Amino acid sequence: MATIDVDRLREYLVDYCGTAMFGGFPAALLDVAEVESMDGYELCRKAESLGIDLHQFEVE
């Protein structure tokens, strides 16, 4: 099992969801609020559900 840099992943997801919010999907604001309070496992599940490759967040 790989170790994920959850701080970097959280920043990425906040940016990803925030961009969607300003791109015409105001419901993404709820995603931003959720992402900020998720633990590492929840962040990984959320990222996978959005189709984000977690390998780019692996810690070596």
Secondary structure as UniProt FT lines:
FT   HELIX           6..22
FT   TURN            23..24
FT   TURN            26..27
FT   HELIX           28..37
FT   HELIX           40..49
FT   TURN            50..51
FT   HELIX           54..57
//
